[in-house]
Amino acid sequence: MKSKKLIAMIACATLVLPLAACGSKAVATTSGGKITQEEYYNEMKTTTNGKQVLQQMILDKVLEKEYGKQVSDKQVNAQYNTYKNQYGSQFSAVLQQQGLTEKKLKQQIRSNLCLEAAVRSYTHITNAQINKQWKKYEPKVQTAEILVGSKDDAQSIIDQLNNSDHPYKTFKKLVKSKSTDASTKNAGGKVAAFDNTSTSVDSAYKKAAFKLKTGEYTTEPVKTDDGYVVIYMIEHPAKGKKSQHINDLKTQIVQEKMNDSKFLHKVVSNVLKKGNVSIKDNDLKNIMDDYLNSNASTTKSNSGSSLTNN
């Protein structure tokens, strides 16, 4: 399974444009003359990318002020290392493809964790929600995969595993010789651990994986958006009792809220309104209107904050 890629869970713009710069200093020189910061700024602020970058910069500033203390370097580094381990030797190439540096990725991870903290503060979690989440709960599983282009190729791999006395050993050999997923083949086909709330894993892949016990593999080819996969379950922890996973269930509920565009819009709207945002450039004064002029409001409860509509 090709991941939905490194930044699938990070809702941040990746193109860094110096919109705050404005002066006569040259950004570039040519035989036909120089391009100044002011010229560059005036040109870029009219583009969609330029406006998106400014929107993200504004949101990041407000989120950091309100929720930065809730996000530690340890959390950022843990998530960063998860990505790094997932992509292995391909990590640098993936960063380059995304137009990122290691520093910029960590900044985006931090911004996303601040946004998650904001969503959590506006999410009032009830016992009914926890019970509902428990019914679909799956603990994080560790899998490996072999991605191929056709159903017949996948079936051939399954046949070889069926005839092997040591299926996992055979599986790892076949990863190197058969898998077309460059991001996992050099790591034994390992895919980053995921649970039922993951949006970076193909739904068909998740459904098939959750049916497997530790040490089992799919006995039929699994069709995904990227091709056909054979999945090996490296570790599928027992679900256990609900009481053992209350914090996990609450985290999953928050993660689902992060993927709810309407709810997220309301959270961002409230965060920005509290941030006293003021656009000084008349040409850009309306770029946050979708959030600042919305009807989102907050109400307090004994268990935290929740969002309601006026």
Secondary structure as the mmCIF struct_conf table of DSSP 4:
data_model
#
loop_
_struct_conf.conf_type_id
_struct_conf.id
_struct_conf.beg_label_comp_id
_struct_conf.beg_label_asym_id
_struct_conf.beg_label_seq_id
_struct_conf.end_label_comp_id
_struct_conf.end_label_asym_id
_struct_conf.end_label_seq_id
BEND BEND1 LYS A 4 LYS A 4
TURN_TY1_P TURN_TY1_P1 LEU A 6 MET A 9
TURN_TY1_P TURN_TY1_P2 LEU A 19 ALA A 20
BEND BEND2 GLY A 23 LYS A 25
STRN STRN1 ALA A 26 THR A 30
TURN_TY1_P TURN_TY1_P3 SER A 31 GLY A 32
STRN STRN2 GLY A 33 THR A 36
HELX_RH_AL_P HELX_RH_AL_P1 GLN A 37 MET A 44
TURN_TY1_P TURN_TY1_P4 LYS A 45 THR A 46
BEND BEND3 THR A 47 THR A 47
HELX_RH_AL_P HELX_RH_AL_P2 THR A 48 TYR A 67
HELX_RH_3T_P HELX_RH_3T_P1 GLY A 68 GLN A 70
HELX_RH_AL_P HELX_RH_AL_P3 ASP A 73 TYR A 87
HELX_RH_3T_P HELX_RH_3T_P2 GLY A 88 GLN A 90
HELX_RH_AL_P HELX_RH_AL_P4 PHE A 91 GLN A 97
TURN_TY1_P TURN_TY1_P5 GLN A 98 GLY A 99
HELX_RH_AL_P HELX_RH_AL_P5 GLU A 102 SER A 121
TURN_TY1_P TURN_TY1_P6 TYR A 122 TYR A 122
HELX_RH_AL_P HELX_RH_AL_P6 ASN A 127 LYS A 135
TURN_TY1_P TURN_TY1_P7 LYS A 136 LYS A 136
STRN STRN3 VAL A 141 VAL A 148
BEND BEND4 GLY A 149 SER A 150
HELX_RH_AL_P HELX_RH_AL_P7 LYS A 151 ASN A 162
TURN_TY1_P TURN_TY1_P8 ASN A 163 ASN A 163
BEND BEND5 ASP A 165 HIS A 166
HELX_RH_AL_P HELX_RH_AL_P8 PRO A 167 LYS A 178
HELX_RH_AL_P HELX_RH_AL_P9 ALA A 182 LYS A 185
TURN_TY1_P TURN_TY1_P9 ASN A 186 GLY A 189
STRN STRN4 LYS A 190 PHE A 194
TURN_TY1_P TURN_TY1_P10 ASN A 196 THR A 197
BEND BEND6 THR A 199 VAL A 201
HELX_RH_AL_P HELX_RH_AL_P10 SER A 203 PHE A 210
TURN_TY1_P TURN_TY1_P11 LYS A 211 LYS A 211
HELX_LH_PP_P HELX_LH_PP_P1 LEU A 212 LYS A 213
TURN_TY1_P TURN_TY1_P12 THR A 214 GLY A 215
STRN STRN5 TYR A 217 TYR A 217
BEND BEND7 THR A 219 GLU A 220
STRN STRN6 VAL A 222 THR A 224
TURN_TY1_P TURN_TY1_P13 ASP A 225 ASP A 226
STRN STRN7 GLY A 227 GLU A 235
HELX_RH_3T_P HELX_RH_3T_P3 LYS A 242 HIS A 245
HELX_RH_AL_P HELX_RH_AL_P11 ILE A 246 MET A 258
TURN_TY1_P TURN_TY1_P14 ASN A 259 ASN A 259
HELX_RH_AL_P HELX_RH_AL_P12 SER A 261 LYS A 274
TURN_TY1_P TURN_TY1_P15 GLY A 275 ASN A 276
HELX_RH_3T_P HELX_RH_3T_P4 ASN A 282 LEU A 284
TURN_TY1_P TURN_TY1_P16 LYS A 285 MET A 288
HELX_RH_AL_P HELX_RH_AL_P13 ASP A 289 LEU A 292
TURN_TY1_P TURN_TY1_P17 ASN A 293 ASN A 293
BEND BEND8 SER A 294 SER A 294
STRN STRN8 ALA A 296 SER A 301
TURN_TY1_P TURN_TY1_P18 ASN A 302 SER A 303
STRN STRN9 GLY A 304 ASN A 309
#
